[in-house]
């Protein structure tokens, strides 16, 4: 994920990201899908909760993309 984030070409970045996500084990894929759907719902309520996609990235990005 971190390598893909450095890609400059948006189209290639999206293709690489999609390819990588589809290599995840089924359970990991399901968890990632659930988290993304939840964060989308939260961001849709940003006028009330002030959690824009940028704010969500600040809060959740480090935990979701930490390298081990």
Backbone as JSON Lines, residues from 0, in Angstrom:
{"i":0,"aa":"X","n":[0.82,-1.19,0.0],"ca":[0.0,0.0,0.0],"c":[0.86,1.25,0.0]}
{"i":1,"aa":"X","n":[1.93,1.23,0.79],"ca":[2.78,2.42,0.87],"c":[3.49,2.68,-0.45]}
{"i":2,"aa":"X","n":[3.95,1.63,-1.11],"ca":[4.61,1.8,-2.42],"c":[3.63,2.38,-3.44]}
{"i":3,"aa":"X","n":[2.42,1.87,-3.43],"ca":[1.41,2.35,-4.38],"c":[1.09,3.82,-4.14]}
{"i":4,"aa":"X","n":[1.1,4.24,-2.89],"ca":[0.77,5.64,-2.6],"c":[1.78,6.6,-3.2]}
{"i":5,"aa":"X","n":[2.98,6.12,-3.51],"ca":[4.0,6.97,-4.1],"c":[3.88,7.08,-5.62]}
{"i":6,"aa":"X","n":[3.04,6.25,-6.22],"ca":[2.82,6.28,-7.68],"c":[2.23,7.63,-8.06]}
{"i":7,"aa":"X","n":[2.77,8.25,-9.1],"ca":[2.31,9.58,-9.52],"c":[1.12,9.52,-10.49]}
{"i":8,"aa":"X","n":[1.08,8.49,-11.32],"ca":[0.01,8.36,-12.3],"c":[-1.25,7.82,-11.61]}
{"i":9,"aa":"X","n":[-2.3,8.63,-11.57],"ca":[-3.52,8.27,-10.85],"c":[-4.12,6.97,-11.37]}
{"i":10,"aa":"X","n":[-4.21,6.83,-12.68],"ca":[-4.8,5.61,-13.26],"c":[-4.01,4.38,-12.85]}
{"i":11,"aa":"X","n":[-2.7,4.45,-12.95],"ca":[-1.87,3.31,-12.57],"c":[-1.99,3.03,-11.07]}
{"i":12,"aa":"X","n":[-2.09,4.09,-10.28],"ca":[-2.24,3.93,-8.83],"c":[-3.51,3.15,-8.52]}
{"i":13,"aa":"X","n":[-4.62,3.49,-9.17],"ca":[-5.89,2.82,-8.92],"c":[-5.85,1.36,-9.37]}
{"i":14,"aa":"X","n":[-5.21,1.09,-10.5],"ca":[-5.08,-0.28,-10.99],"c":[-4.25,-1.11,-10.01]}
{"i":15,"aa":"X","n":[-3.14,-0.56,-9.57],"ca":[-2.27,-1.27,-8.63],"c":[-2.97,-1.52,-7.3]}
{"i":16,"aa":"X","n":[-3.7,-0.53,-6.84],"ca":[-4.42,-0.67,-5.57],"c":[-5.5,-1.75,-5.68]}
{"i":17,"aa":"X","n":[-6.23,-1.74,-6.78],"ca":[-7.26,-2.76,-6.98],"c":[-6.63,-4.16,-7.04]}
{"i":18,"aa":"X","n":[-5.53,-4.28,-7.77],"ca":[-4.85,-5.57,-7.86],"c":[-4.4,-6.06,-6.48]}
{"i":19,"aa":"X","n":[-3.84,-5.15,-5.7],"ca":[-3.35,-5.52,-4.37],"c":[-4.49,-5.93,-3.44]}
{"i":20,"aa":"X","n":[-5.57,-5.17,-3.44],"ca":[-6.7,-5.48,-2.57],"c":[-7.27,-6.86,-2.9]}
{"i":21,"aa":"X","n":[-7.29,-7.21,-4.17],"ca":[-7.85,-8.5,-4.56],"c":[-6.91,-9.67,-4.28]}
{"i":22,"aa":"X","n":[-5.71,-9.41,-3.79],"ca":[-4.83,-10.5,-3.37],"c":[-4.97,-10.79,-1.87]}
{"i":23,"aa":"X","n":[-5.75,-9.97,-1.17],"ca":[-5.95,-10.19,0.26],"c":[-6.72,-11.49,0.5]}
{"i":24,"aa":"X","n":[-6.42,-12.15,1.62],"ca":[-7.24,-13.32,1.99],"c":[-8.69,-12.87,2.17]}
{"i":25,"aa":"X","n":[-9.65,-13.76,1.93],"ca":[-11.06,-13.37,1.98],"c":[-11.49,-12.66,3.27]}
{"i":26,"aa":"X","n":[-11.04,-13.11,4.41],"ca":[-11.43,-12.47,5.66],"c":[-10.87,-11.06,5.75]}
{"i":27,"aa":"X","n":[-9.61,-10.87,5.37],"ca":[-9.01,-9.53,5.38],"c":[-9.74,-8.61,4.4]}
{"i":28,"aa":"X","n":[-10.09,-9.14,3.25],"ca":[-10.84,-8.36,2.25],"c":[-12.17,-7.91,2.83]}
{"i":29,"aa":"X","n":[-12.87,-8.82,3.51],"ca":[-14.17,-8.5,4.09],"c":[-14.04,-7.42,5.17]}
{"i":30,"aa":"X","n":[-13.0,-7.51,5.99],"ca":[-12.79,-6.51,7.04],"c":[-12.49,-5.15,6.41]}
{"i":31,"aa":"X","n":[-11.61,-5.13,5.42],"ca":[-11.28,-3.87,4.75],"c":[-12.52,-3.26,4.1]}
{"i":32,"aa":"X","n":[-13.33,-4.09,3.47],"ca":[-14.55,-3.61,2.84],"c":[-15.49,-3.01,3.88]}
{"i":33,"aa":"X","n":[-15.64,-3.68,5.02],"ca":[-16.51,-3.19,6.1],"c":[-16.01,-1.84,6.62]}
{"i":34,"aa":"X","n":[-14.71,-1.74,6.85],"ca":[-14.13,-0.49,7.36],"c":[-14.34,0.65,6.35]}
{"i":35,"aa":"X","n":[-14.09,0.37,5.08],"ca":[-14.27,1.41,4.05],"c":[-15.71,1.86,3.95]}
{"i":36,"aa":"X","n":[-16.64,0.92,4.0],"ca":[-18.06,1.28,3.94],"c":[-18.46,2.11,5.15]}
{"i":37,"aa":"X","n":[-17.95,1.73,6.33],"ca":[-18.26,2.49,7.54],"c":[-17.71,3.92,7.45]}
{"i":38,"aa":"X","n":[-16.45,4.05,7.04],"ca":[-15.85,5.38,6.94],"c":[-16.56,6.23,5.9]}
{"i":39,"aa":"X","n":[-17.05,5.6,4.85],"ca":[-17.84,6.34,3.85],"c":[-19.11,6.9,4.48]}
{"i":40,"aa":"X","n":[-19.8,6.06,5.28],"ca":[-21.02,6.53,5.96],"c":[-20.7,7.69,6.92]}
{"i":41,"aa":"X","n":[-19.59,7.57,7.64],"ca":[-19.19,8.64,8.55],"c":[-18.93,9.93,7.78]}
{"i":42,"aa":"X","n":[-18.2,9.83,6.67],"ca":[-17.88,11.03,5.89],"c":[-19.12,11.66,5.26]}
{"i":43,"aa":"X","n":[-20.13,10.86,4.96],"ca":[-21.37,11.4,4.4],"c":[-22.11,12.27,5.43]}
{"i":44,"aa":"X","n":[-21.79,12.08,6.69],"ca":[-22.41,12.87,7.76],"c":[-21.5,14.03,8.19]}
{"i":45,"aa":"X","n":[-20.51,14.36,7.39],"ca":[-19.52,15.38,7.78],"c":[-20.12,16.75,8.1]}
{"i":46,"aa":"X","n":[-21.24,17.15,7.5],"ca":[-21.8,18.45,7.93],"c":[-22.18,18.46,9.42]}
{"i":47,"aa":"X","n":[-22.53,17.28,9.95],"ca":[-22.93,17.2,11.37],"c":[-21.76,16.82,12.28]}
{"i":48,"aa":"X","n":[-20.88,15.91,11.8],"ca":[-19.84,15.39,12.68],"c":[-18.44,15.96,12.39]}
{"i":49,"aa":"X","n":[-18.32,16.77,11.34],"ca":[-17.06,17.41,10.93],"c":[-15.97,16.41,10.54]}
{"i":50,"aa":"X","n":[-16.35,15.17,10.28],"ca":[-15.38,14.16,9.88],"c":[-15.38,14.02,8.35]}
{"i":51,"aa":"X","n":[-14.67,14.94,7.72],"ca":[-14.51,14.88,6.27],"c":[-13.57,13.73,5.94]}
{"i":52,"aa":"X","n":[-13.45,13.4,4.67],"ca":[-12.54,12.33,4.29],"c":[-11.1,12.68,4.69]}
{"i":53,"aa":"X","n":[-10.75,13.95,4.64],"ca":[-9.41,14.36,5.06],"c":[-9.21,14.12,6.55]}
{"i":54,"aa":"X","n":[-10.19,14.49,7.36],"ca":[-10.09,14.27,8.81],"c":[-10.05,12.78,9.14]}
{"i":55,"aa":"X","n":[-10.84,11.99,8.43],"ca":[-10.81,10.55,8.65],"c":[-9.45,9.96,8.3]}
{"i":56,"aa":"X","n":[-8.84,10.46,7.23],"ca":[-7.52,9.99,6.84],"c":[-6.48,10.32,7.91]}
{"i":57,"aa":"X","n":[-6.59,11.5,8.5],"ca":[-5.66,11.9,9.56],"c":[-5.8,10.97,10.77]}
{"i":58,"aa":"X","n":[-7.03,10.65,11.13],"ca":[-7.28,9.84,12.32],"c":[-6.98,8.36,12.08]}
{"i":59,"aa":"X","n":[-7.46,7.8,10.98],"ca":[-7.38,6.37,10.76],"c":[-6.19,5.93,9.89]}
{"i":60,"aa":"X","n":[-5.66,6.82,9.07],"ca":[-4.59,6.47,8.16],"c":[-3.38,5.83,8.83]}
{"i":61,"aa":"X","n":[-2.83,6.44,9.86],"ca":[-1.63,5.85,10.49],"c":[-1.86,4.44,11.03]}
{"i":62,"aa":"X","n":[-3.02,4.21,11.6],"ca":[-3.31,2.87,12.15],"c":[-3.55,1.84,11.07]}
{"i":63,"aa":"X","n":[-4.19,2.25,9.98],"ca":[-4.5,1.3,8.91],"c":[-3.3,1.02,8.02]}
{"i":64,"aa":"X","n":[-2.39,1.95,7.93],"ca":[-1.27,1.79,7.0],"c":[0.08,1.6,7.7]}
{"i":65,"aa":"X","n":[0.06,1.29,8.97],"ca":[1.33,1.1,9.66],"c":[2.06,-0.11,9.07]}
{"i":66,"aa":"X","n":[3.37,0.01,8.99],"ca":[4.17,-1.1,8.5],"c":[4.74,-1.84,9.71]}
{"i":67,"aa":"X","n":[4.85,-3.12,9.58],"ca":[5.34,-3.94,10.71],"c":[6.69,-4.49,10.42]}
